[in-house]
């Protein structure tokens, strides 16, 4: 039985509006995602009831920053290549919601495929 025990990265292609870019991504573990959500959640009391309030924007920004490792073909509006760093990733994630969601969907598909392959190898 072959199981993952460490992070792995993959290159994916994203197309929006006829333009394509390549990104190196590393799917986060469920523990990493829980930690990000916990970091950006606060307990509030409303009429004596304790509730959790999560800053969804901050969760998305941090998840994008930790998931995307590198990229090719991403430029600013003046066609200047953008560096793959925390500041740029934060700006991209904040202003390009559909782009970020498309990346998360592809990363989730990678996780599903990897988990399916593991499940099949367990049955053998």
C-alpha positions, -999 to +999 in steps of 0.1 A: +000+000+000+015+033-011+005+063+010+017+099+010+038+110+040+051+143+028+041+173+007+043+170-030+040+198-056+024+197-090+023+221-120-012+230-132-024+252-161-051+278-155-069+295-184-090+326-180-102+348-208-081+330-234-048+334-215-030+306-198-006+305-169+012+277-151+014+274-114+034+251-091+010+241-063+012+220-032-021+208-018-025+216+019-033+188+043-066+189+062-047+198+093-030+227+076-064+240+064-079+236+099-050+256+114-055+284+089-092+286+097-085+285+134-060+313+131-085+335+114-115+327+136-127+345+167-152+335+193-179+360+198-208+362+222-242+372+209-271+373+234-251+349+257-245+324+229-209+317+219-203+317+181-173+314+158-167+341+133-142+334+105-125+360+084-130+342+050-109+367+031-079+361+054-084+323+051-084+326+013-053+348+013-033+326+035-044+294+018-034+308-016-001+320-003+007+285+012-007+265-018+010+284-047+048+279-047+057+293-081+043+305-114+049+313-151+030+336-173+014+359-147+018+396-155+003+429-143-020+450-164+010+464-183+023+429-192+052+430-168+059+397-151+049+395-115+072+379-089+059+350-070+062+363-035+039+368-005+030+404-013+021+397-049+002+365-040-018+384-014-028+411-039-037+385-066-058+365-041-076+397-029-085+411-063-089+379-084-114+358-066-125+336-096-088+329-105-081+318-069-112+296-068-102+279-101-068+271-086-083+257-054-107+236-075-078+221-095-058+215-063-089+198-047-091+176-079-055+166-074-062+156-038-092+136-049-072+118-076-044+111-052-068+098-025-086+076-051-053+061-062-045+054-026-079+038-020-075+016-051-041+004-039-055-004-005-081-027-021-054-048-038 
